[in-house]
């Protein structure tokens, strides 16, 4: 349809096309350059993954920065600490195996000897019981919630230490404001020293408990 337009309009349309397509051409050139250089962000993240470089249960040989060579089966990798853990069998000793923890930046080069190590080298995966794991998780959460209940944000660090010691020894311990109430009989007030322990109900049993509480507080401060 360009041939049916006057010369001035045709020239304007061609110029408009050039300006319109120019940014796309620049973007395509940049994208091609990135592809050719192999620096795509996705590629970098994949290359940086220790798990992809050192597959679990593969037999590898690492050459370290001091030219020392370490060979073993990859037990695991940890991205946070940037560590590769190797396991090496020791057949002629009383020890079952030797474990090496290698900081990844200290590895100059490596080679994978076997993608899957021998039965003697590789680490068998244990059976995982889902029900047991769920029970352990629930118990851990319950213990964490109970521990949080015993933390008094208003109390000093010394007071919290005294509280924890008393709780471990007496079990029946709770916060009453910034004071510690033990067995509903004894109160320990700030600054939580021996002289700050007082008996709420005067009786023979309470006096014995007070002496015990004072000993615990004395060892805590």
C-alpha positions as CSV (number, residue, x, y, z in Angstrom):
1,X,0.0,0.0,0.0
2,X,3.0,2.3,0.2
3,X,3.0,2.7,-3.6
4,X,-0.5,4.4,-3.5
5,X,0.6,7.2,-1.1
6,X,2.1,10.6,-2.1
7,X,5.8,11.0,-1.8
8,X,5.7,13.2,1.3
9,X,3.4,10.9,3.2
10,X,5.4,7.8,2.1
11,X,8.6,9.5,3.4
12,X,7.0,10.3,6.7
13,X,5.7,6.8,7.2
14,X,9.1,5.3,6.5
15,X,10.7,7.7,9.0
16,X,8.1,6.8,11.6
17,X,8.8,3.1,11.0
18,X,12.5,3.7,11.6
19,X,12.0,5.5,14.9
20,X,9.4,3.0,16.0
21,X,11.5,-0.1,15.3
22,X,14.8,1.4,16.5
23,X,14.3,0.6,20.3
24,X,13.3,-2.9,19.5
25,X,16.4,-3.4,17.4
26,X,18.6,-2.1,20.2
27,X,16.9,-4.4,22.7
28,X,17.3,-7.4,20.4
29,X,21.0,-6.6,20.0
30,X,21.5,-6.4,23.7
31,X,19.5,-9.6,24.2
32,X,21.6,-11.4,21.6
33,X,24.8,-10.2,23.2
34,X,23.7,-11.5,26.6
35,X,22.8,-14.8,25.1
36,X,26.1,-15.1,23.3
37,X,28.1,-14.3,26.4
38,X,26.2,-16.8,28.5
39,X,25.5,-14.2,31.3
40,X,21.8,-14.7,31.5
41,X,20.7,-14.2,35.2
42,X,19.0,-17.5,35.2
43,X,22.1,-19.2,33.9
44,X,24.2,-17.5,36.6
45,X,21.9,-18.7,39.4
46,X,22.0,-22.2,38.1
47,X,25.8,-22.2,37.8
48,X,26.1,-20.8,41.3
49,X,24.0,-23.6,42.8
50,X,26.2,-26.0,44.8
51,X,23.5,-28.7,44.6
52,X,23.7,-28.7,40.7
53,X,27.5,-28.6,40.7
54,X,28.0,-31.2,43.3
55,X,25.1,-33.7,43.1
56,X,24.5,-35.8,46.3
57,X,25.9,-39.3,46.1
58,X,28.3,-38.5,43.2
59,X,31.9,-39.4,43.6
60,X,34.1,-36.2,43.1
61,X,37.6,-35.0,43.4
62,X,38.2,-31.5,44.6
63,X,41.4,-29.5,44.1
64,X,41.8,-26.9,46.8
65,X,43.6,-23.6,46.8
66,X,46.6,-25.1,48.5
67,X,46.8,-27.8,45.7
68,X,45.5,-30.4,48.1
69,X,43.2,-33.0,46.5
70,X,40.2,-34.4,48.3
71,X,38.1,-37.2,47.0
72,X,34.9,-38.6,48.3
73,X,31.1,-39.0,48.0
74,X,29.0,-35.8,48.2
75,X,27.1,-36.1,51.4
76,X,25.3,-32.8,51.1
77,X,25.8,-29.1,50.2
78,X,24.7,-26.0,52.1
79,X,24.0,-22.8,50.2
80,X,24.0,-20.6,53.3
81,X,27.4,-21.5,54.6
82,X,28.6,-22.2,51.0
83,X,29.9,-25.6,52.1
84,X,30.4,-28.9,50.4
85,X,30.4,-32.0,52.6
86,X,32.2,-35.1,51.4
87,X,32.1,-38.6,52.9
88,X,35.0,-41.0,52.4
89,X,34.9,-44.7,53.4
90,X,37.8,-46.1,55.5
91,X,37.7,-49.8,54.8
92,X,41.0,-50.8,56.5
93,X,40.4,-49.0,59.8
94,X,38.0,-49.3,62.7
95,X,36.3,-46.1,61.6
96,X,33.3,-46.4,59.2
97,X,34.0,-43.2,57.3
98,X,35.7,-39.8,57.3
99,X,33.9,-36.6,56.7
100,X,35.3,-33.5,55.0
101,X,33.6,-30.0,55.2
102,X,35.0,-27.9,52.4
103,X,34.3,-24.2,51.9
104,X,33.3,-23.8,48.3
105,X,35.5,-20.6,47.5
106,X,38.6,-22.7,48.5
107,X,37.9,-25.1,45.6
108,X,40.0,-24.3,42.6
109,X,38.7,-27.1,40.4
110,X,36.7,-30.3,40.6
111,X,35.8,-33.3,38.6
112,X,33.0,-35.8,38.9
113,X,34.5,-39.3,38.8
114,X,31.2,-41.1,39.0
115,X,27.7,-39.6,38.8
116,X,26.6,-42.3,41.2
117,X,29.1,-43.6,43.8
118,X,29.5,-47.2,44.7
119,X,27.3,-48.8,47.3
120,X,30.1,-48.6,49.8
121,X,30.5,-44.9,49.3
122,X,27.0,-43.5,48.7
123,X,24.8,-42.5,51.6
124,X,21.6,-44.5,51.9
125,X,18.4,-42.5,52.6
126,X,16.6,-43.6,55.7
127,X,12.9,-44.3,55.9
128,X,10.8,-41.2,56.6
129,X,7.7,-41.6,58.7
130,X,5.3,-38.7,57.9
131,X,3.2,-39.3,61.1
132,X,6.3,-39.2,63.3
133,X,7.6,-36.0,61.7
134,X,4.2,-34.4,62.2
135,X,4.2,-35.4,65.9
136,X,7.7,-34.0,66.4
137,X,6.7,-30.8,64.7
138,X,3.6,-30.4,67.0
139,X,5.7,-31.1,70.1
140,X,8.4,-28.6,69.0
141,X,5.7,-26.0,68.5
142,X,4.1,-26.7,71.8
143,X,7.4,-26.5,73.6
144,X,8.2,-23.2,71.8
145,X,4.8,-21.7,72.8
146,X,5.3,-22.8,76.4
147,X,8.8,-21.2,76.5
148,X,7.4,-18.0,75.1
149,X,4.8,-17.8,77.9
150,X,7.7,-17.8,80.4
151,X,9.4,-14.8,78.9
152,X,8.7,-11.5,80.6
153,X,9.4,-8.6,78.3
154,X,9.3,-6.1,81.2
155,X,11.7,-8.0,83.4
156,X,15.5,-7.5,83.2
157,X,17.9,-10.1,81.8
158,X,19.0,-11.0,85.3
159,X,15.4,-11.5,86.3
160,X,14.8,-13.8,83.4
161,X,17.8,-15.9,84.3
162,X,16.5,-16.3,87.9
163,X,13.1,-17.2,86.6
164,X,14.5,-19.9,84.3
165,X,16.6,-21.4,87.2
166,X,13.6,-21.5,89.5
167,X,11.3,-23.0,86.8
168,X,13.8,-25.7,86.2
169,X,14.1,-26.5,89.9
170,X,10.5,-25.9,91.2
171,X,8.2,-26.3,88.1
172,X,5.4,-24.2,89.6
173,X,6.8,-20.7,88.8
174,X,5.0,-17.7,87.2
175,X,5.4,-14.0,86.6
176,X,3.5,-11.6,88.8
177,X,4.2,-8.2,87.1
178,X,8.0,-7.9,87.3
179,X,8.1,-10.2,90.4
180,X,8.5,-14.0,90.4
181,X,6.0,-16.1,92.2
182,X,7.2,-19.5,93.3
183,X,4.8,-22.3,94.5
184,X,2.2,-19.5,95.3
185,X,4.2,-19.0,98.5
186,X,7.4,-17.1,97.8
187,X,7.9,-13.9,95.8
188,X,11.1,-12.7,94.4
189,X,11.1,-9.0,93.6
190,X,13.6,-6.9,91.5
191,X,16.5,-6.8,91.4
192,X,16.1,-10.5,92.1
193,X,18.7,-11.0,94.8
194,X,18.7,-13.2,97.9
195,X,17.4,-10.3,100.0
196,X,14.5,-9.8,97.6
197,X,13.0,-13.2,98.4
198,X,10.0,-13.1,100.8
199,X,7.5,-15.5,102.2
200,X,3.8,-14.7,101.4
201,X,2.4,-17.3,103.8
202,X,4.2,-17.9,107.1
203,X,4.4,-21.6,107.9
204,X,7.0,-24.3,108.4
205,X,6.8,-25.7,104.9
206,X,7.0,-22.3,103.4
207,X,10.1,-21.5,105.4
208,X,11.9,-24.6,104.1
209,X,10.9,-23.6,100.5
210,X,12.1,-20.1,101.1
211,X,15.6,-21.4,102.1
212,X,15.7,-23.5,98.9
213,X,14.6,-20.6,96.7
214,X,17.2,-18.3,98.3
215,X,20.0,-20.9,97.4
216,X,18.8,-21.0,93.8
217,X,18.6,-17.2,93.5
218,X,22.1,-16.9,95.1
219,X,23.6,-19.2,92.5
220,X,21.8,-17.4,89.7
221,X,23.1,-13.8,90.6
